[in-house]
């Protein structure tokens, strides 16, 4: 049995984490380039699609009924990818020069998650209420729960609130994606390219050789 040596003794019997000889799982690179670059492209496309889909489905409930669970699933995939992309970005941040532009991009990247959570919550609520309304039996009486759900989902106050919230969250998410992408492009490319075409000396040498 271990002795009564306190914290030092406890450390002796604590299994190391991660296990010795293994490295923690990190999103580092993908086929050469940093994984953050690839994941960021997926996030841009999926978040913008989820934002557009949310606004469209809130304005036209018939489209929400046709889209079904597809919109919440799209928002859920976006919600999963955002923290993974942020984690991959933090790994990359430790391996590039520390500049004000890189710092700004990192701070903006951390602000996207609340907007994507909003996209997912609103998408799930719209799907839930539209599903309840679609499942309401046509012959159900006004006191039945399905009929009340259908009436609530089709009521003007509900639709107005749904449209307003969807516009706020959808536009907010889209604007934030643009700001993050723009700051990332500046961090990579600002002052790193020529405004005019460069003369390719290698091509001229090749022509003279001919």
Buried (B, 14 or more C-beta within 10 A) or exposed (E): EEEEEEEEEEEEEEEEEEEEEEEEEEBEBEEEEBBBBBBBEBBBEBBBBBBEBBBBBBBEBEBBBEBEEBBBBBBBBBBEBBEBBBBBBBBBBEEEEEEEBBEBBBEBBBEBBBBBBBBBBBBBEBBBBBBBBBEBEEEBEEEEEBBBBBEEBBEEEBBEEBBEBBBBBBEBBBEBBEBBBEBBEBBBEEEEEEEEEEEEEEEEEEEEEE
